[in-house]
Amino acid sequence: MIVVSGATGNVGRLLVRTLADAGAPVTAVSRHTPPDGGIPDGVTHHRADLDDPSSLSPALAGADAFFLLVPEADTRLVPEDLIRIVTHAGVRRIVLLSSVSVGSRPDATGRELLHRTEEAIEGSGLEWTHLRPGLFATHALHWAPSIRADRTVEAAFADVAHPVLDVRDLADVAATVLREPGHGGRVYVLTGPEPSTPRQRADTIGTLVGAPITVVALTAEQARERMPASMPAALVDNVLAFNGAPNAAEQAVSPDVATVLGRPPRPFAEWAARNIDAFN
Ligand SMILES: NC(=O)c1ccc[n+]([C@@H]2O[C@H](COP(=O)([O-])OP(=O)(O)OC[C@H]3O[C@@H](n4cnc5c(N)ncnc54)[C@H](OP(=O)(O)O)[C@@H]3O)[C@@H](O)[C@H]2O)c1
């Protein structure tokens, strides 16, 4: 049995479906019950709060592998307590959804919880793999309402490039390392196949919808005002620095998707084509 936390979010939803399609027994975990059709047939859902690790125990009974998504905001998660529960349940393998910034900005504030979680896992005796993705392509979905309304997008750092990652590749990598041996003790940095700027990604969507997209530049301060109110200030600073002034490690294309999957990562255009209904 593979237990997937964060199972109703961007990554978890795709991961649960990928595992279920491959015939793996899956238990999906989140705090809220998914809507009808929110998880595939044959997948069991358990409500649990990672902030209260004992609530996870029923879902972990009999599990071999656990996918851990650490909530970004509004959390009191104590990684050491959580990992103790996972270990006591008899889980052998753990795959953590971490972030490239844990390696690329080791001293940045706002990422302490991920650092602590990586360390707690490494000291647990479990077979572990850390996945450190870069920026997700899904952020372009924030543009969907204004692209539909008047073919515009508001973007800060419109000409700053990142090798954005299709979360379907993240789900494919996670499904592989959860199911197959040979990935223990590995840290995989996951990116798309090439850097692109927000302006270039808007152009790609414009080509697909058959109309040019106007990019309206935001200042960094306007970008800060648009961050979720629930996000801790230190994390907001980190996200703005990551988006606006990425360092070489954050702009580099990683070979790790291809290392794990034996094929290159999907380009942004493929993500956009798959999600084009959101923009039409
Ligand atoms: N966005 C990026 O570009 C990027 C880049 C690198 C890494 N990451 C990492 O990716 C993760 C976010 O992934 P995502 O986009 O899939 O997230 P998401 O769409 O926001 O989904 C979060 C999932 O976690 C569940 N959840 C939240 N808090 C929980 C809690 N306390 N206990 C149990 N379940 C909880 C949510 O369901 P309920 O609310 O029902 O519990 C939901 O299923 C973060 O850890 C972030 O650091 C993101």
The ligand as an ORCA input file, in Angstrom:
! r2SCAN-3c Opt
* xyz 0 1
  N       4.329     25.902     -6.325
  C       5.585     25.678     -6.695
  O       6.069     26.213     -7.699
  C       6.426     24.739     -5.865
  C       7.761     24.536     -6.198
  C       8.529     23.664     -5.421
  C       7.944     22.999     -4.347
  N       6.635     23.216     -4.055
  C       6.034     22.498     -2.905
  O       4.867     21.831     -3.340
  C       3.945     21.755     -2.254
  C       2.589     22.222     -2.721
  O       2.064     21.244     -3.611
  P       0.640     21.417     -4.297
  O       0.736     22.566     -5.260
  O       0.199     20.103     -4.797
  O      -0.249     21.897     -3.061
  P      -1.798     22.259     -3.052
  O      -2.386     22.169     -4.426
  O      -1.927     23.512     -2.256
  O      -2.429     21.049     -2.194
  C      -2.123     20.879     -0.837
  C      -2.649     19.496     -0.419
  O      -2.235     19.235      0.921
  C      -3.404     19.025      1.757
  N      -3.058     19.610      3.055
  C      -2.771     20.908      3.330
  N      -2.509     21.052      4.632
  C      -2.624     19.819      5.204
  C      -2.493     19.315      6.524
  N      -2.173     20.109      7.563
  N      -2.687     17.991      6.744
  C      -3.028     17.166      5.724
  N      -3.156     17.583      4.443
  C      -2.977     18.898      4.199
  C      -4.530     19.728      1.008
  O      -5.801     19.193      1.299
  P      -6.663     19.695      2.586
  O      -6.623     21.194      2.565
  O      -8.013     19.095      2.409
  O      -5.934     19.117      3.759
  C      -4.157     19.382     -0.435
  O      -4.524     18.040     -0.705
  C       4.511     22.618     -1.114
  O       5.108     21.764     -0.142
  C       5.576     23.452     -1.807
  O       6.644     23.785     -0.941
  C       5.861     24.063     -4.779
*
